[in-house]
Amino acid sequence: MKKNEKREHREARPNVITRMMQKHNTALREEKADEIREKEYLNSVKMRKSTQMTLPIEDVFNGCIIMKDGTYSKIIELSPTNFSLKPASEQALIIAKFANLLRIAPSRIHFKSVSKKADIDKFIHTLKEEQRSEKVPKCKIVHSDQMQLIREVSEAESVSRRFFCILTLDPKEERGLTSNVYAITQRLNSEMENLVKQFHLIGNEAVSLEVDPNDPTQDQEDMAVIEILYDIICRKKSQEESCKEHVLNVMKAYCREANVGIDNPPYIPAVEYFSPGYIDLSHPDYVVVDGTYYMIGYIPSNKFPMVVPSGWLSPLVEAGEGIDVDLWLEKRNKEEISGQLNRTIRHSRVSMDTIEDTSESYEAATDAVTTGFYFKEGFKAGQDFYYMCIMITISANSLRNARYIYKEMASRVVQNDMKMFLARFHQEEAFMSTLPCGWLDNYFFQKSRQNMLTMDAASSYMLTSYSMCDTNGIFLGVNDINHSATLVDIFNSDLYRNANMAILGSSGSGKTFTTQCMSERLRLKQYQVFCIIPKKGVEFKPCCDAVGGQYIIVSGGSYHCINILEIRKPQDENMRLLYGNDIEQSLLSQKIGSVKTFFSLLVPDISLEEKQSLDTALISTYAKKGITKNNDSLLDPNNPGKYKEMPILEDLQNVLKEMPNMERIEQIMEPLVHGSESAFNGQTNVDLDNLYIVFDLDFLSKELLPAGMYIVMDYVWDKVREDKTMRKAIFMDEIWALIGAGASSVAADFVLNIFKLIRGYGGAAICSTQDLNDFFSYQDGAYGRGIINACKFKIVMGLEEEEAKRVQETLELDQAEINMVKQFSKGKGLVCVNHSNVAVDFKASDSECELFSTDPKILAAIAKKRKRQRNMIV
């Protein structure tokens, strides 16, 4: 037994030892892991502390960047032009103006484009504020639907681009320039101001950062620079935390450390506000900054295209999300370069005499001579000598994505007759060079510089990716060319002469759908919207119901009634504040004038005597209700703040019966009072103060259309004129029915006057039409052309060949644009405004598609779905 016990003990010992060793090794691993974690933490702290040291920026002062090497930079953001869709003549003019800009610009100038996923947070914030102040519950639901749509579109395809111009100044190279920092920055600011004026002539406007003047965080000029640097350097964090929030957080951290209040912060170096959490520069072919991976390439000197068209960098600028393009131009002294050229030409000629004309060396010498003479001829013509360098930065959220995008971009560069080399083992220098500071590492200058004349340099104009992105506007869709979100504020008087719009397109192109989307979104901004629909007005009813609007059928057999004799109480408080109380007129006199116009439409051959008698009858009719020319007589003493009951057409007819020589007018009124059109005889029973009103004129007979139209316009125009401070929009779908062949001249005049005059009352007139032949046919197209000329905005959707020719002539579109229009699928259109044309893919949410669709297949599916839902309820 003892032997067996010893044997079992010996056999058991290895297991015990093994367990002890395993436990010891586990402890060692944990201890080592703790040491590694501690080391990583210390390294990360060290790295975080060193990011400020890694960046080449020393400080920001007086709106300028002070670099560690003693140079100074000034940066400004510019809006792009829609260069690619402009006709060749306008493109040539832009290039010529850009060449003039380069001639007066300082010797070094840096342009940078930055593209990333669109940041729609500001627009979403605006929608939330509007939703918060909305009083109609249904509209709050639509607001949420809009926010979801915009988030989905932004996440899937929307790209935003920013464009910058950077000037640099080296005090050591400037004779007579003082070393005073303020004087140096003032010099840079002055030079940039001059350039901004030249950019304005080209069409590139300086973009101002929206800042709060009461914000204590920083000097406002410096804050604009910090915002740009933060957005570019801290690319990932800037999408999660705004610059203002980040600056406040940094200030709070410093104040806590110094144990002082936020109102009395200690000195904080500006670089603290835009330094990233960490920068990993240990890899040969990429850089990591706060989890964003960068791969940077350059165009070598011998890989530039031999011949370039105007705006040849546009395909690179518009390549997609996460692709930045940097362009440096450096002007050199022509006299020095001319001397070098003379020596090169002499040397090359000598070489040509000693080399066989079939060798490669002979060709090289010939090229050198040809190039030399090309530059000398350019100098004679007044052109300057430039070196150009181009670098391309790829940024992505993972190394795999960065490498994929870099590969795709390299292929795109080849397609444009160039080649891109990766800055292998020089990624740190490349990253620092592509910061918006105007600085370029000498390694890349030597590797990528390409010499050229002024006009060649001007052809590299890269501020070309135009977009409409006004966060105070409404969402239309996505730019079909560069995938940027299209947000338009048609009431922005700083940009647009008026807010009028014409939507043109063939049947089935999506006009009515687009019109409804716009009308709904303007209503969400709490603008008052009127939709005057002469044909198929019922298509607007679902949208009207969705926003809690008022749908009114204007016809003799309708249950809805608008009393033509009603004097409505004007909401003119703002007008009184603006212009005083002495502008008040007799409301009765105004109404009598309006009613007489109505009878002129109802009885086109009404005589002067009948008009005079009608005037007397109207005064008598209102007098029986206790209403005189004194506006106070309108007030109901039994209901303070309310007006007295108004007369109706029957009251007027009763007065006319008692008057001699008015039998004819009284008899013409009979159908409106007791006959088939008696819906016009009654008190107003619809909500005319609703912010979304649809007037369906589809059921009006041709004879009654002018009078019915006038009843609508009488009300709408009163609302438009009563308050210039309130935004309002009048939509007219299928406008050809009002101004086309066979239309009433009175109705056509109504419509044209709306477009001509509404701007002065803070409103917008928006029309759409599919029958372009009718649109331009009445009185030789005078009304159609008048409306087009009165519209700052035009949207051209899909067109057939014949219609396309007419629109091309009217809007002066070039052949490329009209070819694009003819190929548009449903829901796409060319937005034309301010001499810029943008192809837009109009977007709608699923619920909007269900509400607004006029496609028979979709309508049948919706009807089937609702029938099934109804049966389930039953």
RADANOR-V741105 format. One record per residue. RES is the residue in one letter. PHI is phi in degrees with one decimal (999 if undefined). OMEGA is omega as a letter, one per 30 degrees, with the letter a starting at -180 (none if undefined). Layout:
res = <RES:RES>
phi = <PHI:PHI>
omega = <OMEGA:OMEGA>
This chain:
res = <M:K:K:N:E:K:R:E:H:R:E:A:R:P:N:V:I:T:R:M:M:Q:K:H:N:T:A:L:R:E:E:K:A:D:E:I:R:E:K:E:Y:L:N:S:V:K:M:R:K:S:T:Q:M:T:L:P:I:E:D:V:F:N:G:C:I:I:M:K:D:G:T:Y:S:K:I:I:E:L:S:P:T:N:F:S:L:K:P:A:S:E:Q:A:L:I:I:A:K:F:A:N:L:L:R:I:A:P:S:R:I:H:F:K:S:V:S:K:K:A:D:I:D:K:F:I:H:T:L:K:E:E:Q:R:S:E:K:V:P:K:C:K:I:V:H:S:D:Q:M:Q:L:I:R:E:V:S:E:A:E:S:V:S:R:R:F:F:C:I:L:T:L:D:P:K:E:E:R:G:L:T:S:N:V:Y:A:I:T:Q:R:L:N:S:E:M:E:N:L:V:K:Q:F:H:L:I:G:N:E:A:V:S:L:E:V:D:P:N:D:P:T:Q:D:Q:E:D:M:A:V:I:E:I:L:Y:D:I:I:C:R:K:K:S:Q:E:E:S:C:K:E:H:V:L:N:V:M:K:A:Y:C:R:E:A:N:V:G:I:D:N:P:P:Y:I:P:A:V:E:Y:F:S:P:G:Y:I:D:L:S:H:P:D:Y:V:V:V:D:G:T:Y:Y:M:I:G:Y:I:P:S:N:K:F:P:M:V:V:P:S:G:W:L:S:P:L:V:E:A:G:E:G:I:D:V:D:L:W:L:E:K:R:N:K:E:E:I:S:G:Q:L:N:R:T:I:R:H:S:R:V:S:M:D:T:I:E:D:T:S:E:S:Y:E:A:A:T:D:A:V:T:T:G:F:Y:F:K:E:G:F:K:A:G:Q:D:F:Y:Y:M:C:I:M:I:T:I:S:A:N:S:L:R:N:A:R:Y:I:Y:K:E:M:A:S:R:V:V:Q:N:D:M:K:M:F:L:A:R:F:H:Q:E:E:A:F:M:S:T:L:P:C:G:W:L:D:N:Y:F:F:Q:K:S:R:Q:N:M:L:T:M:D:A:A:S:S:Y:M:L:T:S:Y:S:M:C:D:T:N:G:I:F:L:G:V:N:D:I:N:H:S:A:T:L:V:D:I:F:N:S:D:L:Y:R:N:A:N:M:A:I:L:G:S:S:G:S:G:K:T:F:T:T:Q:C:M:S:E:R:L:R:L:K:Q:Y:Q:V:F:C:I:I:P:K:K:G:V:E:F:K:P:C:C:D:A:V:G:G:Q:Y:I:I:V:S:G:G:S:Y:H:C:I:N:I:L:E:I:R:K:P:Q:D:E:N:M:R:L:L:Y:G:N:D:I:E:Q:S:L:L:S:Q:K:I:G:S:V:K:T:F:F:S:L:L:V:P:D:I:S:L:E:E:K:Q:S:L:D:T:A:L:I:S:T:Y:A:K:K:G:I:T:K:N:N:D:S:L:L:D:P:N:N:P:G:K:Y:K:E:M:P:I:L:E:D:L:Q:N:V:L:K:E:M:P:N:M:E:R:I:E:Q:I:M:E:P:L:V:H:G:S:E:S:A:F:N:G:Q:T:N:V:D:L:D:N:L:Y:I:V:F:D:L:D:F:L:S:K:E:L:L:P:A:G:M:Y:I:V:M:D:Y:V:W:D:K:V:R:E:D:K:T:M:R:K:A:I:F:M:D:E:I:W:A:L:I:G:A:G:A:S:S:V:A:A:D:F:V:L:N:I:F:K:L:I:R:G:Y:G:G:A:A:I:C:S:T:Q:D:L:N:D:F:F:S:Y:Q:D:G:A:Y:G:R:G:I:I:N:A:C:K:F:K:I:V:M:G:L:E:E:E:E:A:K:R:V:Q:E:T:L:E:L:D:Q:A:E:I:N:M:V:K:Q:F:S:K:G:K:G:L:V:C:V:N:H:S:N:V:A:V:D:F:K:A:S:D:S:E:C:E:L:F:S:T:D:P:K:I:L:A:A:I:A:K:K:R:K:R:Q:R:N:M:I:V>
phi = <999:-65.3:-61.9:-64.6:-63.8:-64.9:-63.4:-64.1:-67.3:-63.2:-69.5:-81.1:-56.8:-57.2:-64.9:-65.6:-62.4:-61.2:-64.3:-65.8:-65.2:-61.9:-64.5:-65.2:-63.9:-61.6:-62.9:-63.5:-63.5:-64.0:-64.7:-66.8:-63.2:-63.3:-63.2:-65.2:-61.9:-63.3:-65.3:-62.4:-63.6:-62.4:-64.5:-65.8:-62.7:-61.6:-67.6:-61.9:-66.5:-91.6:-63.6:-63.8:-75.5:-71.5:-65.5:-78.8:-96.2:-93.6:-166.2:-124.2:-147.4:55.2:76.3:-122.3:-101.7:-99.3:-90.8:-69.4:-86.9:93.2:-86.5:-125.9:-133.4:-127.3:-118.8:-141.8:-93.4:-124.9:-82.2:-83.5:-103.2:-89.7:-60.9:-66.3:-102.5:-89.0:-63.1:-57.1:-64.7:-71.2:-60.7:-62.1:-66.7:-62.3:-62.0:-62.8:-67.5:-66.9:-62.1:-61.8:-61.4:-63.7:-64.8:-97.4:-73.7:-58.2:-65.8:-116.1:-145.0:-125.2:-113.1:-141.0:-113.5:-125.0:-123.3:-155.9:-58.9:-57.7:-95.9:-103.8:-60.2:-65.4:-66.6:-61.4:-61.4:-62.3:-62.2:-64.7:-63.0:-66.8:-64.8:-64.7:-90.8:-71.2:-101.4:-95.3:-55.2:-61.3:-67.7:-61.0:-65.2:-64.9:-57.1:-60.6:-62.3:-64.2:-62.5:-65.2:-60.1:-66.3:-63.3:-64.1:-65.1:-63.3:-66.5:-83.3:-149.7:-80.6:-123.2:-112.0:-129.2:-126.5:-125.5:-131.5:-121.3:-125.9:-104.6:-125.7:-142.5:-109.4:-55.6:-69.0:-93.3:-103.0:-70.8:78.1:-85.0:-66.8:-87.5:-67.0:-60.5:-64.7:-65.7:-65.9:-67.9:-64.7:-62.4:-64.4:-61.8:-65.8:-63.8:-69.7:-59.7:-64.0:-67.5:-59.5:-62.7:-69.9:-63.1:-60.6:-64.6:-75.5:119.2:-97.7:-96.8:-68.7:-95.5:-93.2:-74.9:-77.3:-129.7:-91.5:-62.6:-93.4:-71.9:-83.8:-67.7:-169.9:-55.9:-66.0:-65.5:-66.3:-62.8:-62.7:-67.9:-61.2:-60.0:-65.5:-64.4:-63.5:-64.3:-87.7:-76.8:-98.2:-60.1:-72.1:-67.5:-64.9:-80.1:-102.8:-140.2:-65.5:-61.0:-61.0:-63.7:-65.2:-61.2:-63.7:-64.9:-64.7:-61.7:-62.3:-63.3:-65.8:-66.8:-63.5:-65.8:-89.8:58.3:-129.6:-80.7:-66.5:-76.5:-134.0:-71.9:-74.0:-65.2:-124.8:-58.9:-58.9:-62.7:-63.8:-78.7:-129.3:-79.1:-74.8:-64.3:-156.7:-130.3:-104.6:-110.8:-88.5:-104.4:-73.5:-124.1:-161.3:-126.5:-117.3:-127.9:51.5:85.6:-98.8:-97.9:-119.6:-126.0:-121.2:-123.5:-141.6:-94.6:-64.5:-56.4:-92.4:-117.0:-77.7:-67.8:-72.4:-127.5:-126.6:-83.9:-64.4:65.8:-69.2:-87.3:-55.2:-60.0:-79.9:-62.8:-95.3:-64.1:149.6:-65.4:77.0:-123.2:-107.5:-122.5:-117.1:-129.9:-112.9:-125.0:-127.6:-85.9:-113.6:-63.8:-66.8:-64.7:-64.8:-65.3:-62.1:-62.7:-63.1:-65.1:-60.8:-65.6:-63.8:-64.4:-62.2:-62.9:-67.5:-66.3:-63.1:-63.1:-64.8:-72.3:-109.4:-117.7:-63.6:-74.0:-100.0:-84.8:-67.1:-63.4:-65.5:-62.6:-64.1:-65.3:-62.6:-61.4:-64.5:-65.0:-60.7:-63.5:-60.1:-67.5:-61.5:-69.2:-63.8:-65.2:-64.7:-62.5:-62.6:-83.0:91.7:-85.8:-103.6:-102.6:-129.9:-105.9:-118.8:-132.4:-131.3:-129.8:-126.1:-111.2:-106.1:-127.6:-155.3:-85.5:-150.3:-65.1:-61.5:-66.2:-62.0:-68.6:-65.6:-65.0:-61.9:-63.5:-65.3:-68.6:-60.1:-65.5:-63.9:-62.1:-61.2:-61.3:-100.9:64.2:-137.5:-143.5:-114.2:-104.6:-74.1:-78.5:-66.0:65.5:-133.3:-66.7:-63.2:-62.5:-66.1:-63.1:-66.5:-68.5:-86.0:-67.4:-76.8:-124.5:81.3:-87.4:-131.7:-60.1:-61.3:-58.5:-75.7:-62.2:-70.4:-77.4:-117.9:-69.3:-126.3:-86.0:-165.3:-92.0:-56.2:-67.3:-67.3:-65.1:-65.1:-67.0:-85.8:-46.4:-119.1:-87.1:-119.8:-92.1:-70.9:-147.0:-110.2:-144.2:-99.9:-69.7:-93.9:-99.1:-114.8:-82.8:-100.5:169.1:-124.6:-57.6:-73.6:-94.1:-113.6:65.5:-85.0:-67.2:-105.7:-120.1:-127.1:-105.0:-66.8:-92.9:-75.5:-69.9:-70.6:-106.2:-124.8:-63.6:-149.2:-103.2:-72.0:-147.7:-122.1:-111.0:-116.5:176.3:-74.3:-60.7:87.2:-83.3:107.1:-63.4:-61.7:-60.2:-64.1:-60.2:-68.0:-58.7:-67.2:-64.3:-63.9:-72.1:-68.9:-62.7:-63.6:-85.5:65.6:-86.1:-80.9:-120.1:-117.7:-113.8:-103.1:-118.2:-78.0:-133.3:53.5:-64.0:-62.7:-65.3:-89.4:-64.5:-58.0:-65.1:-59.4:-65.4:-64.8:-105.4:68.2:-84.5:-114.5:-102.2:-123.4:-89.8:-96.3:-164.1:-68.2:-104.6:-79.6:-78.6:-86.5:-140.5:-118.0:-75.0:-65.0:-90.2:-72.2:-95.8:-91.9:-72.5:-74.7:-94.5:-112.6:-59.9:-64.8:-63.5:-67.2:-64.2:-79.3:-120.3:88.1:-84.5:-78.8:-88.1:-64.6:-123.0:-68.4:-67.6:-66.2:-61.7:-62.0:-67.1:-62.4:-60.9:-65.9:-66.5:-65.1:-64.5:-58.0:-70.2:-64.6:-77.3:-71.1:-125.8:-55.8:-99.7:-60.0:-87.0:-64.1:-63.4:-65.5:-63.1:-66.2:-68.3:-62.2:-58.7:-64.3:-64.5:-67.3:-60.9:-67.1:-61.2:-71.3:-63.2:-65.9:-96.3:80.5:-109.4:-122.7:-72.5:-77.0:-60.3:-65.5:-70.3:-74.1:-74.2:-88.2:-63.7:-85.1:-135.0:-52.8:85.8:-106.8:-91.1:-67.6:-63.1:-91.5:-68.6:-120.9:-59.6:-62.8:-61.6:-66.9:-61.5:-62.8:-68.8:-63.4:-60.9:-88.2:-104.4:-71.4:66.3:-117.5:-61.5:-61.1:-63.8:-62.8:-71.7:-63.8:-75.2:-53.4:-60.7:-78.6:-100.2:-123.0:-98.8:-69.5:-107.1:-70.7:-64.5:-79.4:-101.7:172.9:-77.6:-60.3:-121.6:-123.9:-85.6:-88.0:-102.6:-60.7:-81.3:-141.1:-126.2:-108.5:-104.9:-92.5:-98.2:-61.6:-96.0:-78.0:-70.4:-58.5:-67.3:-91.8:-56.7:-58.9:-68.1:-63.7:-61.9:-67.8:-56.7:-66.1:-66.9:-58.0:-70.1:-59.5:-68.3:-60.1:-67.2:-64.6:-84.8:-73.6:-151.1:-70.1:-83.0:-95.6:-74.0:-150.2:-137.0:-111.1:-102.2:-130.8:-85.7:50.2:-66.9:-57.0:-69.0:-100.9:-125.7:-86.8:-56.6:80.9:-75.8:-75.4:-63.8:-66.8:-62.8:-63.3:-63.6:-53.7:-63.0:-62.9:-64.5:-58.0:-65.7:-77.4:-106.7:-65.9:-56.7:-67.0:-111.4:72.9:-119.9:-134.8:-113.0:-128.9:-126.1:-140.9:-154.8:-109.4:-93.9:-70.4:-63.4:-66.9:-57.8:-106.4:-97.4:-65.2:49.1:58.3:79.1:-60.9:-73.4:-61.6:-65.9:-61.1:-68.3:-59.7:-66.4:-86.6:-103.3:-73.3:-102.1:-130.7:-118.4:-107.1:-99.2:-53.8:-130.7:-82.7:-56.1:-64.6:-65.5:-62.5:-62.7:-64.6:-65.9:-59.3:-68.3:-69.8:-97.7:56.9:-80.9:-83.3:-65.5:-62.9:-68.3:-71.1:-64.5:-63.0:-62.1:-65.7:-100.3:-61.2:-83.8:-59.9:92.2:-115.8:-155.9:-100.8:-89.9:-111.5:-158.7:52.5:63.8:-123.4:-119.5:-125.0:-79.9:-123.9:-95.3:-68.2:-115.5:-142.5:-76.0:-61.0:-68.1:-64.9:-59.2:-71.0:-75.6:-99.4:-63.3:-115.2:-70.5:-55.8:-64.5:-67.6:-63.3:-63.8:-65.5:-65.6:-61.5:-63.9:-63.1:-69.8:-64.8:-64.7:-64.3:-64.9:-65.3:-65.4:-67.5:-65.1>
omega = <a:l:a:l:l:a:l:l:l:l:a:a:l:l:l:l:l:a:l:l:l:l:l:l:l:l:l:a:l:l:l:l:l:l:l:l:l:l:l:l:l:l:a:l:l:a:l:l:a:l:l:l:a:a:a:a:l:a:l:a:l:l:a:l:l:a:a:l:l:l:a:l:l:a:l:l:a:l:a:l:l:a:a:a:l:l:a:a:l:l:l:l:l:l:l:l:l:l:l:l:a:a:a:a:l:a:l:l:a:l:a:l:a:l:l:a:a:l:a:a:a:l:l:l:l:l:l:l:l:l:a:a:a:a:a:a:a:a:l:l:l:l:l:l:l:a:l:l:a:l:a:a:a:a:a:a:a:a:l:l:l:a:a:l:a:l:l:l:l:a:a:a:a:l:l:a:a:l:l:a:a:a:a:a:l:l:l:l:l:l:a:l:l:l:a:l:l:l:l:l:l:a:l:a:l:a:a:l:l:a:l:a:l:a:a:a:a:l:a:l:l:a:l:l:a:l:l:a:l:a:a:a:l:a:a:a:a:l:a:a:a:a:a:l:a:l:l:l:l:l:l:l:l:a:l:a:a:l:l:a:a:l:a:a:l:l:l:l:a:a:l:a:a:l:a:l:l:l:l:a:a:a:a:a:l:l:l:l:l:l:l:a:a:l:a:l:l:l:l:a:a:a:l:l:a:l:a:l:l:l:a:l:a:l:l:a:a:a:a:a:l:l:l:l:l:a:l:l:l:a:l:l:a:a:l:a:l:l:l:l:l:l:l:a:l:a:a:l:l:l:a:l:a:a:l:a:l:a:l:l:l:l:l:l:l:l:a:l:a:l:l:l:l:l:a:l:l:l:l:a:l:l:l:l:a:l:l:l:a:l:a:a:l:l:a:a:l:l:l:l:l:a:l:a:l:l:l:a:l:l:l:l:l:l:l:l:l:l:a:l:l:a:a:a:l:a:l:l:l:a:l:l:a:l:a:a:l:a:l:l:a:l:a:l:a:a:a:a:l:a:a:l:a:a:l:l:a:l:l:l:a:l:a:a:a:l:l:a:l:a:l:a:l:a:l:a:a:l:a:a:a:l:l:l:l:l:a:l:a:a:l:a:l:a:a:a:l:a:a:a:l:l:a:l:l:l:l:a:l:a:a:l:a:l:a:l:a:a:l:a:l:l:l:l:l:l:l:a:l:l:l:a:a:a:l:a:a:l:l:a:l:l:l:l:a:a:l:a:l:l:a:l:a:l:a:a:a:l:a:a:l:a:a:a:a:l:a:a:a:l:a:a:a:l:l:l:a:a:l:a:a:l:a:l:l:l:l:a:l:a:l:l:l:a:l:l:l:a:l:l:a:l:a:a:a:a:l:l:l:l:a:l:l:l:l:a:a:l:l:a:l:a:l:l:l:a:l:l:l:a:l:a:l:a:l:a:a:l:a:l:a:l:l:l:a:l:l:a:l:l:l:l:l:l:a:l:a:a:l:l:l:a:a:a:a:l:l:l:a:l:a:a:a:a:a:a:a:l:l:a:l:l:l:a:l:a:a:l:l:a:l:a:l:l:a:a:a:a:l:l:a:a:a:a:l:a:l:l:a:l:l:a:l:l:a:a:l:a:a:a:a:a:a:a:a:l:l:a:l:l:l:l:a:a:l:a:a:a:a:a:l:a:l:l:l:l:l:l:l:a:a:l:l:a:a:a:a:l:a:l:l:a:l:l:a:a:l:l:l:a:a:l:l:a:a:a:a:a:l:l:a:a:l:l:l:l:l:a:a:a:l:a:l:l:a:l:a:a:l:a:a:l:a:l:a:l:l:l:a:a:l:l:l:a:l:a:a:l:l:a:a:a:a:l:a:l:l:a:l:l:a:l:l:l:l:a:a:l:a:l:a:a:l:l:l:a:l:l:l:a:a:a:l:l:a:a:a:l:l:l:l:l:l:l:a:l:l:l:l:l:l:l:l:none>
